[in-house]
Amino acid sequence: MGPFKSSVSFLVLHLLEGVLSNSLIQLNNNGYEGIVIAIDPDVPEDETLIQHIKDMVTQASPYMFEATENRFYFKNVAILIPEKWETKPEYQRPKLETYQHADVVVAEPNPPGNDEPYTEQMGKCGEKGERIHFTPDFLAGKKLTEYGPQGRTFVHEWAHLRWGVFNEYNNNQKFYLLNGKNKPVMCSAAITGKNRVQTCQGGSCVTKSCKLNRVTGLYEEGCEFLPDLSQTEKASIMFLQKIDSVVQFCTEKNHNKEAPNLQNQKCNLRSTWEVIQDSEDFKKTTPMTTKPPNPTFSLLQIGQRIVCLVLDKSGSMSIGDRLKRLNQAGKLFLLQTVEQGSWVGMVTFDSVAYIQSELIQIKSGTEREALIRSLPSVATGGTSICSGLRSAFTVIRKKYPTDGSEIVLLTDGEDNTISSCFNEVKQSGAIIHTVALGPSAAGELEQLSQMTGGLKTYASDQAQNNGLIDAFGALSSGNGVASQRSVQLESKGSILQNNQWMNGTVTVDSTVGNDTLFLITWTTQPPQILLWDPSGKRQSGFVVDTNTKMAYLQIPGTAQVGNWKYSLQASSQTLTLTVTSRASSATLPPITVTSTMNKDTGKFPSPMVVYAKIHQGASPILRASVTAVIESVNGKTVTLELLDNGAGADATKDDGVYSRYFTAYDTNGRYSTKVWALGGKNAASQRAMRQQNGAMYIPGWIENGEVKWNPPRPQINKDDHQGKQVCFSRTSSGGSFVASNVPKAPIPDLFPPCQITDLKAKIQGDKFINLTWTAPGDDYDYGRAHQYIIGISTNILELRDNFNDSLQVNTTDLIPKEANSEEVFVFKPENITFENGTDLFIAIQAIDKVNLKSEISNIARVSLFIPPPTPSETPSPSLPCPDININSTIPGIHILKIMWKWLGELQLSVALG
């Protein structure tokens, strides 16, 4: 890449509580700094793309400033340029900016032609998202008619990412009934337009007024609300940012609380502006009195990976097998995890530091073996973490600046002087990954990772949990292309007695297979090792290292696809098995699992949430079997089944993100997280999933009274939608978190049932209402709730704000099921007016055995519609809707209303809460 230059931007770092994200964004004097926009390595080189990114952010900044009432603007942005692009003098080496830290990713569309901008949101209302996705064609302005100006769309997506708001439209239900009238799902309700449907045949298309469905009372399928291009309404950006007049978010005054959209469902009917006002960003700022400056940009090009291992060899490392386990994990990292072409050095430390190896570029197995020989063999002395870090800086600076370099720091000891080098660490621009080993590792250790955006992991002394190897196995490059990264297929351990066997299978799927490694460790004597490939052929050639107590086998070429069977036999010792691999092809993305907790710290009784994102490239993997094991500093483990069901801790169903609450605290201190994911006959990769959290694809608009249609939204291939069956196995380290405020045993039950977030309602038979939802648990989404309370009202706000005073449904026969089961309940409203045109709103609250209550559920609704009687002779056809503006006050409209009333009474129609 040429000489490295330090970045012009000095990042004061703040690690956000995002989901699966270590964003470097900081809000400083109303301006957002440290934004990272990364161009995917697979995007063909196109220098104009960089200018398109600059133009988008520059256009977005004053738009956001106006929309937020002079509070926020974009101050500086780093653009990450792929390593394979041509090097230019103005491109600098990144500091902490990596693809893993990217807030915006620019990548080719997947599937081709799908240029929808969207934001990954795994959390609840008000929680930050992970990242925004754009395509090169979108940034080039080739989708202006579909989404509007790029800068405006960026502000829409930024509101998803930064403030945790949701869309105010609904592609799955574009209209709903309110008091018997069809209304488009939008905000604000003052947006004007017409309802039209387009039918095409033989290359000829005709635009017509929408017809009513005589059964539901809703408009026919395909009916679209087309906004007037010329408007005076200013809201809302989360509905229709394309319209020139739209420069605001919906507020409490103009928010459409009845519309069945995600914003109402997930945010308890609050407007987007109310959610933004509740954000930490809003609370710590005041409106500016001057115009903000234009954004500035740093152009950063990814370079070769530079890593220095900083390993504790103090006396406490002689406890148990810590030093042996360090050698085993270090050997895996050097043999397999670190990528070819990387520069690697090594420092060990006790009370002082020792340079074991200067930076060596890994070109073959020779360099890897040389580094392995430098791993520490003797443990003695005290603990001086800062000495180790300073020596690592020295090693790196002999060849390169420390900007963007990585340090892997492992320690098991306490060190009350660690904070003395915090400033040096901040100034270095290096990323520090920390591995805390055992119960006594320095309490401030995680701060080094937090201030530099590095990974933080914890490994207990329970060798059978394989935590140390998992921690080092997770240290693949944050910038490398997917095909170069090590993928962990299996991580398993067991304590064997009396010649017991540890048997199992590891699935090598078609997306991996290159550079496959089987690694076995033991604690006393080498075990008997048997391994068969999918064809039944026994594998031989394990390299046995009796000193380190490990054996490994590297499969030549590409490993055979299928189930590899193993059997390990031993007595009175602990065995572990680890299997890693790499992508089978540079053009086929491997299935990956990324796991994390929602926060760095858990304060009892606040629950933690564990997430596992399982994707193949941009495609989610659905219906996998996903298990998380959380281990406390006491060595106690808790196993959780993670779910992608859109209930409990899981924000969105079938998005490839599996989630679950964790409440089983047993002590204060560090906890580690590990995830297993298995794909069998039910698992599938869904290539063409529709994203829920992104700018609306505008079907068309009205300009000077004329209907203008966009091309149809790209269709989902039915075969893709069904998903391709995938069989795979993966493990992933989810890092660590620290628990506090945990009382001594017995730990009191302070955990209520989780909120029900997927309540749905529909009419069944003669005015009966059918409710469905996912059962919460006794403790959030675990166990069984004790009781349900169902409240109903004809006023949605009264139900939300005064649920306890609402009319309650008799639930005597409704016995809660086990958490995550489907609940069904049918009732007939009593003691309430339920007639033609009535809108009825329903909500549920769960109560546990100690009378702790959940939050009120999302509010579901039904609307009563009775179809007009069908004439005994020839049935009359569906009539077109009047060709009028939906908000028109033209004299004579009341006559049309009388005509419509004459056609029939209203029937029940469903509108989801």
N, C-alpha and C positions, 0 to 999 in steps of 0.2 A: 504494500500500500504506500510505500515511501515513508519519509520521516514522520513520526507521530508528533502531533501538536496538541497542547492542552486545550480543552474547551473554553470558549470565551465566557460561558455562563458558569457562575458559581452557585451551586444548588444548596440551599438550606433545606434540609430534608425533613419530611414529615411523612411517616408511614401511615397510610390510610387504612381504615377498617373496611376495605373492599372485600369482595368475595373472589377467591382465586386470583387476587391481584395485589401486587406491591407497587402501587402507583407512586410516582415521585412528585405529584402535583402539590403545590403549596399556594395558598391564598395570601398574598402580601400586598397590603394597602389597596385592596379592591381588585388587584390584578392577579390572574392565574399564571403561575410560573411553573417551570419544570414539566410542561406537557410534552409527551413523547408520541410522535406520529411516525410509525415504522412502515417502510415499504417492504413487502414480503420478498424474500430472496428469489421466489419463482416469477416475479414480475419482470418482463423484458425491460432492458434498459431504455429509458425515455426521459431525457433531461427535462422535457416540458412538464412532466408529472410533478416535479418539485415546485415549479412555478404555480401549477394548479393548486397544490396544497397551500402555498403561501397566499394565493388569491382568496381561497375559501376562508381561511382563518381571518384574513384582513377584512373581508366583507362581513364575517360573522361578529366581529368584536363590537362595532357600534350598534349592530342590531340587538345583541344581547344586552348591551349597556342600556339601551332604551327600554327593552322588555323587562329589565329588572329594576326599573326606576333609578337609574344612574348608580347601580351598586357594583356590577361586575363587568370586567373586560378581560381580553386575552393579552397577557403581557409578553411572555416569551415562549417559544415552541422549539423543540429539538426535532429535526427530521432525520430519521435513521435510514441510511442508504445502504443497499446490499453490498457485500464485500466484492461480488463479482462484477459490479459496475466499474466503469473506468474511473481511475483515481484522478482527482483534481486538487489543485493547491488550496482551494477554499474549503475542502472537506477536512474535518478534524477528527481525532480519535475520540470516541465517547468516553465519558466518565462512568456514571452509574446507569446510563441509559442502555437498556437492552430490549430485545423483543419481548422478553417476559415482563418487562415494565411498561410496555407500550399501552397507551391510552386509546390510540386509534391505529388500526391496521388497514393498510391498503393492499388488497390482494385481488387476484383474478377471480371472476365470479364462479361460484360453485352451486348448482350446475351452470354451464355456460349459458349466457343470456340473462341470468338472474342478477341484476344490478341493484337490488333493493338495499338501501342503507339500513343498518339495524344496530342495536346495542344489546350486548349480553347482560341480562339482569338476573341474578340468581337469588337476590334477597327480597325482603319485604318492602312495602311502601316506605320511602324516606331513606332507604339504605343504598349506598353507592353501588353502581354496576361494575362490571369487569372491564369491557372495552367496546369501542365503536368500530364498525366495519364499513369501509367504503371500497368501491371498485375504481380502477383507472378511468373507465368510461364515464362513471358518475362524476368524478372530479373534473373530467375534460368538458363537462357541460353537455353531454350527449343525452341527458335525461331531464332536461329543464322542464319540459311540458308535463312530465309525470310527477316530479317531486318539487319543482320550483328551484330557485337559485341555491347553489351549493352552500353558501354561507348561512342562509336561513335554515336549511336542513341540518347543518352542523349544530346550530343552537337547539333545534328539536332534539337531536341525539344527545347533546351535552346535558340537557335537562334529565334525560334517562340516566346518563352515566353519573353525574355529579350529585343530583338532588333526589334521585330515586322516584321520579314520577312516571306515570304510564300514559298510554295512548287514550285519546278521547273519541276515537272512532272504533268500529268493530267490523272487521271484514267478514266475520261469520254470521252477523246479524245486523244488517244495515238499517233496518227500520224497526220500530216498536209501536205498540198502541198506548196512547195516553188519553184517558177519558174517551175512548172509542175512536180516536183519530190517529192516523199514521204519522209518525214523526221520524225524521232521520236521526241516527245516532251521531250526535255532534255536540260541540261546545265552542262558542255559545249558541243558544237556540236562535239568536238574532241573525245568523248567517242566512243570506237569501239564495235562492236557486230554484231549480225545477227537478221533478222526479221523472226520469225517462228510461226507456229500455231500447236497446239496439238489437235488431235481428238481422242476421246476414245469411245469404244463400246464393251460391254460385257467383261469388265475388261482388254481389250487390248487397248493400246494407240499408236498412230502413230504421229511422228513429220514430218511436211512438210514445205516447203517454202510457204510464204504467197502469195495469189493470189490477183490480182487487181479487184476491183469492177468496172465493165465497165461503170456504170452510174456516180459514183462520182469520180473515179480515185484514191480513197483511198484504202488501204488494206482492205481485208475482215474482218468481225467481228471475234474477237478472236485472231487476229494477235498480237504478242508481240515482243517487242524489248528485246533481250537477250544479256546483255553485256558480253564482254570477261572478264573472271576472272583476267587474266593477262593484266594489262594496264600500260601505262606510263602517261596518263592524270591525273592531280592533282585536277581537279574541276568537280563536285561541291558537297559539303556536303549536300546541300538542294535538290540534285537529288539522289545521289547514294553513301551514306556514307559507304556502306558495302565494296566496292572495296578497296583493300589495298593501292593503289596508290592515292586515293582521300583524300587529306589532306587540301584542300583549299575551300573557297567560290568562286563562280564566281565573276569576277571583271568586270570593265567597258570594258576591252580589250577582254575578252573571253566570255562575257555574250551573250546568244542566245536571242536576242531581238524579233525575229519573233515567237518564240514558244508560242502557246496559253496556258499559264499556269497562276496560280494565282499570281505569283510574278510579271509577266509583267502586268497583268490586274490591280492589286491593287497598284503597285509601279511605275506606269508611265514608264515602260520599263527599270527601273533602276536595276542594278545587286544587289544581296544580300550584297555584300561587300560595295557597295556605300551606301546602307541603314544603314549598321552597322557603317560606317564612319560618318554618320550624327547623330548618337546617342549621348546622353549626356555622356554615358560611355566612348566612344571613344575620345570625345573632352577633357575630363579631365584626360586622361592618356597618357603616353608615353611608348614606348617599354622598357621592362626590359632587362638588360644586363646580368642577372644571371638566373640560372634555378630556377623555383619556388619550394617551399616545397610541400610535399604531403598534401592532405586535412586532417583536423582533424574532429572528430565526437563527438557529445554529444548524449547520449542515454537518452531520456526523456520519462517518463511514465505518462500518464494522471491519475490524481487522483480525489478526490471528489471536487465538486464545492464549492468555498468559496466566498461569496458575502457580501459586507457591503453597505447598503444604507446610503448616506450622503445627508440629505435633508435640504434645506433652510427654516427657519421659521422666517426670518427677517420681519420687519414691512411692507415692500412692498408686502409680500405675502398675506396681508389682502386686497389688491386691487382686486375688483371684487370678483370672486369666486376662486382665485388661490389656497388658502389653501384647500378648499373643493375638487377642481379638483386634487390636489396633493394626497389627501386621497383616492379619487376614483381610480386614476392610481396606487397608491401604493398597494391598496387592491387587484386590479386585479393581479399585479405582485406576491403578496404573496399568493393569493388564487390559481393562475393558472399557471403563467408563470414560476416561479422558480421550478426546478425539485425536485422530491422526493429524499431524501438523501443528498441534498445540505446543507451547513452550511451558515446561514444568520445572520448578525448582523445589528444594526441600530444606526446612529449618526444623531442628528439634530444640526443646528448651526444658530446663529445670529452673534453678534460680538464675541461670544465665542462658544465653542462646548459642546454638552451634549451627553453622551453615554446613549442611550435609551434601548439598548439591546446588551448583549454580544452575541457571536456566539452561535446559536442554530441549531442543526441538525434537519431538517424537516423529521419527520417520519410519521406524521399523521396530521389531521386537528387541533389538539390541539396546536402544535407548530405554525402553520400558524395563528391561532386566537390570540395567545399570541403576535406575532409580529405585527399583525394588531392593537392591542390595544396600541402599542408603537408609532403609527403614530402621528405627531404633531397636536395639537388642537388649539393652540394659536400662533399668529404671532406678533412678537415685536422685536425691537432692530435693530442693524446694520448688516453688512455682512462681515464675515471673512471666506472665502473659505478654506484658508490654515489651519485654526484651525479645520475645519471639516475633512479635509484630514488627518491631523496628528492624530486626535482622531481615525479615521478609521484604520490607521496603528496600533495604540495601541490595538484596539479591536482584530484585526486579529492576532497580534504577541503574544497575551496571549495564543493562542492555536496552531498557525501554523506560519511558515515564510510567508512573504507577496508575495514571488515568485508565480506567476501564479494566485494570488487572483484577484478578481474583485471589483471595487468600482463603484457604480451608483451615480453620482453627479448631483443633480438638484439645480439650482439657478435661481432667477429672477433679481438679483441685481448686481450693479457695485461693483468692488473691485480692486482698483489700487495696491494692494499688492499681487495679485495672483502669480506673477512671482517669489516671494520670496521662494516658495516651489517647483519650477520646478526641481531643482537638487535632492531633496528628492524623488520626484515622479520617476525620472529616476532610482535612485538607488534602489527603492523599489521592482522593478520587478512586480508591480501590473498593471493590465489593468484598465484604467479608462474610463467609458462610461459617456458622458456628455449630460445633457438635459437642454437646454436654454429655459426658460419660459418668454414670453413677450419681448417687444422691448428693454429693458434696461439691459439684462443679460450681464455679463462681456465679453468684446470683446476678451479677451485672452482665454476664456473657451475652445474653440476648440483645442487649442494647447495641452491641457492635453490629449485629445483623440488621437491627431496626434502623440505625442511622445510615446504613450503606445500601439497604435494599437486598441484603443477602438472605440465604435460606437459614433457618434455625431448626435444629433437630436435637433430640434427646434419646440416649440409649441407656437402658438400665443394665444392671449386672446380671440379668436373666438371659444367659446366652441363647437359650432355646427360642427366644423371641426374635433373634437375628437383627436387633435394632441397629447395631453399629454398621453392619454390612449394608443394611437398608439406607442408612444415612449417607454413606459414601456413594452408594449406587444411585442416589437421587441427584448427584452433582454433575449432570450433563450440562453442556454449554447452554447459556440463555440466549445465544445468538446463532448457534449452528443450525443448518437446515435439518429438517426432520429426518432425512435419510441417514444422517451421520450420528444421530443421538443414540445412546444406549437405551434399550427398552428392557425393563425387568419383567420376566415372564412368571417367575416363581420365587418365593422366599418362605421357607418353612423350616421349623426346628422341632426337636423332640428329645426328651430324656428317656433313654432306653435302658431296660434291665433284663438280665438273664437271656441274652442272645435274642432279644426282640428285634422285629423288623420294622423299618419305616418305609412304607410302600406308597406309591402314588403315580400320577401321570401329569405330564406337562404338555399342554397343547401348543404346538408351533403352527400358527395360522399363515395364510398366504401373504400377509402384509409384512412379515418378518422372516428371519431365517439366516441372514448373513451374519458372520462373526458371532455365532452362537457359542456360549460358554456355559458349561455345567461346573459348579464349584461346590465342594463338600468340605465342611470343617468338623473337627471333633475335639474333645477335651482330654482324652488319655491315649488311646491306641487307635491306629487306623482301622476303620470298619471294613466289612466286606461290601464292595460296591458293585452293583449289577445295573446295567443300563441297556435298554433295547430301543431301537428306532421304530417308527410306525410299521415297517415291514416285518418286524420281529427279529431283526439282526442285532445280536449283542454287540455293544460298543466296547472297545478296549483302548488302551493308550493313555489312561489318566496319568498326569504328572503328579507325583506324590512328594510333598514337602513335609517330612516328619518334624522338622524344627518348628515350622509355623503351624503345624497340625492342620494341613489342608491338602486337598487334591483337586485338580481341575482338568477338564477335557475341552479343548476347542474343536468344534465340528468344522471340518474343512468345507469350503465352498458355501452353498446355501443348504441349510438343514432341511431335511425332508418334512413336508407338511403332514400334520397328523399328531397323534398322541404318542409321546415318548414315555415309556414306562421305566420306573426305577424301583430298586429294592436295596435298602441299606440295613446291615445287621451289625449290632454292637451290644455290649453289656456295660452297665453302670457308667454311662457317660452321656454327654449331650452331643447330638449331631445337628447340623444345619445343612440345608440344600438351597442354593441360589442359582437361578438360570437367567441369563441375560442374552440379548440378541440385538440385531439392528435391522433396519428396513430391508426387504428383499429387493426393492427396486427404487431408483431415484425418482421415478414417476408415480409410484403407488404409495400414498401416505400410510404409515403404520397406524394401527389402532393404539391410542395412548390413553393413559389414565393420569389425571392430575388431581391430587387431593389436598385439602387444606381445612382449617377451622375458620369460622367467621370472624374470630378475634384472636389477638395475641394473649389476652388475659381473660380469665373467667372468674367473676366475683360471685360467690355463692349468695343467694340462690338463683342468680341469673343463669339460664341454660346456655350452653355452647351449641353450635351447629357444625356438624361435619359434612363436607361436600366432596363429591367425587365427580369430576367431569370426564366422561368417556366419549371420545370422538375419533373419527377417522378423517383427518383433515378438518373440513368444516362440517362434516356430516355427523350427527349424533348417533350413538349406538343405543338402541332401545331394548328393553326387556332383558337386560343382563342381570345376573345374580351378583350383587355387590354387598360386601361385608366390610365393616370397619372394626378394628380392634384398638381400643384406647387403653394404654397402660400408664398407671400412676407411678410416682416415685417410690411407692411402697412395693411395686411389682405386681399389684393387682390389675387384672385385665377385665375389660367389659367389651362384649361383642354386640354390635348393632347391625341390623340389616338396613341398608340404605335403599331408599325408594325414589322413583321418578314418577310419582302419582299426582303431583300438583296439590298435595294436602300436607298438613302439619308443617314441618320445616321446609318442604319442597315447594318452591314458588311457582314453577311451571311444569305441567305434565308433559312428558315425552319430549324433553329438550336435551336429553343426554346428560343432565346434571342430577345426580342421585344424592339425597339429603336425609338427615335425621338429627333430632335433638339429642344432646348428651346431658344427663342430669345426675349420673351415678358417681358424684364426687365421693372420695373416701379420705382425702387428706389435702393439705396445702402443698404447693410446690409444682414441679414440672410433670407434664403428661405428654406422652408421645402418641402419634396416630399413624396407623397403617391400614391400607385398603387392599382387599382382594377383589378382583372382578373376573367373572367367568361368563363366557358366552357359549350357549348351547343351542339346542334346536329352536328355542324361542327368541333368542337374541337376533337383532337385525340392525343393519346400517341403513339409515333413512336419508338418502342423498338429497332429496328435494324438499326438506321440511320448510314450511312457512314460518318466518320469524314473527313473533308477536310484538316485539318492542322496537319499532322503527317508524320512519315517516310513511305516511299513507301514499299508496299508489293512486293517483287521481285519475279516475276513469275518463273524465271530460269536464267541460265547463261551458258556461253560456257567455258569449261575447257579442254585444250589440244585438241581442235577441236570437242569435244563431247558435245552435248546438255544435260544439267542437269535441270530437272524441279522440282520446289517445288510443294507440294500439292496445289490444287486449293485454291484460297483465299476463306475463309468462305463465303458461300452464304447467302444472305438476304432472309429470309422467306417472301414470297409474302404477306401472311396475316399480318405479322408484319409490312411490309413496308407500307401497306395501313393504318395501325394505328387502334387502338381500340378507339371507341368513348368514350369520358369522359365528364360528366357534373359535374361542380364544381364551387365553388365561393371562392375567396381568397382576402385578402387585405395585404398590406405590406408597412411598413415605409421605404422610401428610404433615410432616414437621412436628412442632411441639407448641404447647401453650402452658401458661402458668396459672394455677388456681389459687385463690386467696379467700379468706373469710369463711373457710369450711369449718364448721363446729366439730367437736369431738363426738365420737360415736356414743349413743345412737344418734344418727343424723336425722333431724326432724323432717317431716313431709311438708315442704313449703312450695311444691310444684303443682300448679293447677293444670287442668286439661288444656291442650293447645286450642287456638281459635279454629273454628270450622271456616274454611275459605272457599269451598266448592259447592255450597248449597244451591240446588236447582229445584225449580217448581214447574209443574204443568197440570193442566186440567185432565181429570179422568172421570168419565161417566157424567152423572147428573150433579154438577157443581162440587164434585170431590176434587181435592187437591193432592197430587202425588209429589212428595218431597224425596230427594235423594241427596246424600252427602257421604263423605268419608268419615268414619268414626274417629274421634280423638281418643286419647288415653286418659288414664288416671293421673299420670305425670307427663304432661305435654302429649307426645305421640307414642307413649309406652303404657301398656296395661289396658285397663278398661274403666271408662267413666262410670259414675254411679247413677246419674240421672240427666235427663234433658228437659229444658224449658223452651217451649216454642211460643213466640209472640207474634201476633198479627195486627195490622193496622191498615187503614186506607190512606194514611199520611206517612210518607217515607221518613221525614225528619222526626216526627213524633216517635216513630218506632226506634230510630237510632238514638235519640237523645233521652227518651223516657221508656226504655225497654221494660223496666220493672213495673211500669204502670200500664203497659199494653195489655190487650186482651189475650189471655193465655189459652192455648189449646190443651185439651185433656190428653195427657201422655201417660196415663196409668199403665197402659199395655205396652208402652215403648221401653224396652229394656236395652240399654247400650250394649253393643257388640265390642269385641276386642279391637284395639286401635288398628286403623288402616283397613278395616272391613267396610264393605259398602252397606250403608244404612238406607232403608226404604220405609217411608211412613205415609199413610193415606188418611186424610181426615176431611170432614165436611165443616166448613165455617159455620159457627153458631153465634148468636147474639151479636151479629154484625150485619149491616146492610150489604148484600152481595147481589147486585142486580146488573142489568144490561149496562155496559160501559164502565163498570166498577173496576178500579185498579186496586189489587190487594197485595200488600207487602208482608213478607215473612222473614223472621230471623230466629236463630237458635243459640242457646247458651248451654254449655255442658258443666256439670258439677261433679266433683270427685267425692270420695268417701269421707273426707274431712271437711267437706263443704266449701272447698276452694272452687271458685268459678272461673270459667274461661272468659275471654273477651267475646263480645257479641259477634256472631258470624257475619259474613257478607249477607246483604239483603237481597232475597229473591223476590220475584213478582209474577203475578198472573193478572191477565186482563180479560174481562168477561165479554164475549162476543157470540151472539146467537145468529146463525145465518138466516137470510130471508127465506121464507117458504118457497119451494120450487113449484112453479105453476104446473098444473096437472097435464097441460098440453105440451107444447115445445118449450124446453127450458130456455130461458133468456140467457144470452151470452154475458160474459163478464163485461162490465162497462168501464170505459177508460176514465181515469181521474180527470177532473177539470184541468184545463191547460192554464193554470194560474200560478203565480208566485205563492209559495206556501205561507208567506207572511203578509200576503196582500190584504189591504183594507178597502178594496174596490167595492162601491155600493152594489148590492145585489147578490153578494156572496151568500147572504142568509137564505136566499131562495134556493141556491144550490144545496145548502145544508138541509133544507126541508126536503128537497128531492132525495137526497141520500138517506135521510131518516125514513122516508117513505119506502125505500127499497128494502129495508129490513132492520131488524134489531141487531145488537152486537153480541158476538160469541166470545168464548174464552180464547185468549191468545197468550202465549208464553213469552216473557222477556226475562232473560237471566239477569240476576242481580250482579 
